[in-house]
Amino acid sequence: MISTLLAIAVLIVGAWYWFESMRARETALFWARAHCRRYGVQLLDDTVVMGWRRVQRHGGIIGWARLYVFEYATTGTARYYGYVALRGRTLLRVELQHEGMPVDETND
């Protein structure tokens, strides 16, 4: 009986974590698209990839901090990297790694 309840609890926590991870990824993709559109660059492959995730405390609350990486092009030939940092699903920063491109969108 206890092992069944434990297995159900593990499945519920696993499903919750997966669902929250997918929602955070969609949030990162939204910000990557918006930032690329704003600066007139092309988001390549229309996707973001998890760079890292770690547990962080902010204001006494423990939660996930995530960094997503994406690629973009300014002229269609060279590929550059951009980054979206989130705490939970809250945007912390979007950055384009190309000379002359601004670091923008910080919410601290």
C-alpha positions in Angstrom: 0.0 0.0 0.0 2.7 2.5 1.0 4.9 1.6 -2.1 1.8 2.2 -4.3 1.2 5.6 -2.8 4.9 6.4 -3.1 4.9 5.4 -6.8 1.9 7.5 -7.4 3.5 10.5 -5.6 6.6 10.1 -7.7 4.6 10.0 -10.9 2.6 13.1 -9.9 5.8 15.0 -9.1 7.5 13.9 -12.3 4.5 14.9 -14.4 4.3 18.3 -12.7 8.1 18.9 -13.3 7.8 17.9 -16.9 4.7 20.2 -17.4 6.5 23.1 -15.7 9.6 22.5 -17.8 7.6 22.6 -21.0 5.9 25.8 -20.0 9.2 27.4 -19.1 10.6 26.3 -22.5 7.6 27.9 -24.3 8.1 31.1 -22.3 11.8 31.2 -23.4 10.9 30.6 -27.0 8.4 33.4 -26.8 11.1 35.8 -25.6 13.7 34.6 -28.1 11.2 35.2 -30.9 10.2 38.6 -29.6 13.8 39.7 -29.1 14.9 38.5 -32.6 11.9 40.3 -34.2 12.6 43.5 -32.2 16.2 43.6 -33.5 15.5 42.4 -37.0 17.4 39.1 -36.9 16.3 35.7 -37.8 15.7 33.0 -35.1 17.1 29.9 -36.6 15.4 26.5 -36.3 12.6 28.3 -34.3 13.7 26.6 -31.1 15.5 27.0 -27.8 17.7 24.5 -26.0 18.3 24.1 -22.3 21.7 25.4 -21.4 21.5 24.8 -17.6 19.1 24.7 -14.8 19.7 25.1 -11.1 17.8 25.7 -7.9 18.0 29.3 -6.7 16.5 31.2 -3.8 15.0 34.6 -4.5 13.1 36.5 -1.8 13.0 33.5 0.5 11.4 31.3 -2.2 13.3 28.4 -3.7 12.7 27.8 -7.4 14.3 26.8 -10.7 16.5 29.2 -12.6 17.0 28.2 -16.2 19.1 29.3 -19.1 18.0 28.6 -22.7 20.2 29.0 -25.7 19.1 29.8 -29.3 20.8 30.5 -32.6 20.1 33.5 -34.8 21.5 35.0 -38.0 21.9 38.7 -38.9 22.6 38.2 -42.6 21.6 34.6 -43.3 25.2 33.3 -43.4 26.8 33.5 -40.0 25.1 31.9 -36.9 25.3 33.6 -33.5 24.0 32.5 -30.1 21.4 34.2 -27.9 20.4 33.4 -24.3 17.2 33.6 -22.4 17.4 33.4 -18.6 14.3 32.6 -16.6 13.5 32.2 -12.9 10.4 30.0 -12.9 8.6 31.4 -15.9 9.7 35.0 -15.1 12.1 36.6 -17.6 15.4 37.7 -16.1 17.4 38.5 -19.2 17.7 38.1 -23.0 21.0 38.5 -24.7 22.3 38.4 -28.2 26.0 37.5 -28.5 27.0 39.6 -31.5 29.2 42.7 -31.7 26.9 45.7 -31.8 23.8 43.8 -30.6 22.4 45.1 -27.3 22.0 43.3 -24.1 18.4 43.9 -23.2 15.2 42.8 -21.4 16.3 42.6 -17.8 13.7 42.2 -15.0 15.4 42.0 -11.6 
